[in-house]
Amino acid sequence: MEANKNRILVFGGTGYIGKYVVKASISLGYPTLVYTRPINSQTSPSKIQLCKEFNSIGATLVEGELEHGQIVRVIKEADIVICTFPYPQVVEQLKIVDAIKVAGNIKRFVPSDFGVEEDRVHPLPPFQAFLDKKIKIRREIEAAGIPYTYVSANCFGAYFVNILLRPYEKNKDIVVHGSGQVKAVLNYEEDVAMYTIKVANDPRTHNRIVVYRPSKNIISQNELISLWELKSGQKFHKVFVPEEDIVKLSQTLPPPEDIPISIIHSIFVRGDMANFELEEDDLEASQLYPGYNYTSIDQLLDKFLVDPIPPAYGAFE
Ligand SMILES: NC(=O)c1ccc[n+]([C@@H]2O[C@H](COP(=O)([O-])OP(=O)(O)OC[C@H]3O[C@@H](n4cnc5c(N)ncnc54)[C@H](OP(=O)(O)O)[C@@H]3O)[C@@H](O)[C@H]2O)c1
């Protein structure tokens, strides 16, 4: 690794998107620190295995709690902080904001956004309440004068292929949310991670929002199903769920089960990922890095044909 490269510290690096971020950081040659909750008898075998893998590829693991003194110390060892905390822990990032303020050395902070462009959408109330927490972190970062990049990664591609197409099942029914014609954006997780490391280090993205909307990854549910039929040689029966039913569910399901259905509504009924034009002044990842060969949705489905990417966890089930 080159000595003059930014040192990247990842919070939440053993998580679903975090592990891709850590691997991308290492693969791009950055000295990479992973701050992780202490490993003990309760730690899952999969996390222990992943930590071994991180060690073997050259990441430095630092175990600790989200305690002010501990995180100030680790932040002082880094130049860039990327956080991939899960939704329930989003507000915990206030502790990271405080620690970055005190440490005073961080050149860029990328908080745990990784979804729709939260400052530009107005979804159903349960999803809006979810986004309000992320928006609060953005405003705190700005008030603290911390240099930032906010990323709107849109859908994690493999994660959403599993939700929409359920390629791991033999079932021939596929649920379509709304009309199926609304465009969404599905980006392969490895690309989300690579773009995130690139934008975190890029002077052009200082205090800016970057939207990950590569042209080959904009697709509707109906188009995705047709493409999967073509590739897999199967014929599916579409079960359409009308918007009224989705809205009703968002109003009747108990929290937090009302959140996933409200996210589905935002993405696949309202089209919140692709229903606004990117203006000249907006930053889009594939345009910032035209030399980076991202995985198109077509190529992502090929991966599922060869070796299905297992569903991450039970969310949305
Ligand atoms: N665009 C999309 O399609 C999409 C899909 C899913 C999620 N997201 C977003 O991506 C971001 C990351 O989500 P994720 O699903 O990747 O996260 P995740 O896998 O659930 O968790 C990430 C890591 O956070 C750390 N963590 C710290 N405190 C924790 C606690 N009290 N409980 C559980 N974990 C804790 C854990 O790492 P250690 O144990 O190492 O500390 C965990 O591995 C979020 O902003 C989420 O909203 C986007």
The ligand as a Gaussian input file, in Angstrom:
#p B3LYP/6-31G(d) Opt

LIG

0 1
 N      -30.091000       0.657000      -0.794000
 C      -30.443000      -0.527000      -0.343000
 O      -30.933000      -1.388000      -1.075000
 C      -30.202000      -0.855000       1.103000
 C      -30.524000      -2.120000       1.615000
 C      -30.236000      -2.380000       2.944000
 C      -29.652000      -1.398000       3.750000
 N      -29.388000      -0.175000       3.242000
 C      -28.734000       0.887000       4.044000
 O      -27.343000       0.547000       4.140000
 C      -26.829000       0.969000       5.405000
 C      -26.152000      -0.216000       6.080000
 O      -27.097000      -1.234000       6.303000
 P      -26.687000      -2.779000       6.385000
 O      -27.939000      -3.546000       6.175000
 O      -25.512000      -3.039000       5.537000
 O      -26.262000      -2.884000       7.926000
 P      -26.107000      -4.221000       8.787000
 O      -25.533000      -5.302000       7.983000
 O      -27.413000      -4.554000       9.486000
 O      -25.119000      -3.750000       9.969000
 C      -23.887000      -3.128000       9.732000
 C      -22.976000      -3.256000      10.954000
 O      -23.274000      -2.260000      11.914000
 C      -22.601000      -2.590000      13.129000
 N      -23.378000      -2.278000      14.321000
 C      -23.053000      -1.339000      15.239000
 N      -23.926000      -1.317000      16.237000
 C      -24.830000      -2.276000      15.983000
 C      -25.951000      -2.766000      16.680000
 N      -26.325000      -2.249000      17.872000
 N      -26.660000      -3.770000      16.114000
 C      -26.305000      -4.301000      14.913000
 N      -25.212000      -3.880000      14.214000
 C      -24.488000      -2.874000      14.748000
 C      -22.278000      -4.085000      13.026000
 O      -20.864000      -4.189000      12.873000
 P      -19.899000      -4.677000      14.071000
 O      -20.529000      -5.866000      14.710000
 O      -18.643000      -4.977000      13.334000
 O      -19.749000      -3.513000      14.999000
 C      -23.007000      -4.524000      11.755000
 O      -22.318000      -5.571000      11.118000
 C      -28.011000       1.567000       6.175000
 O      -27.998000       2.966000       6.001000
 C      -29.234000       0.971000       5.481000
 O      -30.383000       1.800000       5.600000
 C      -29.625000       0.114000       1.929000

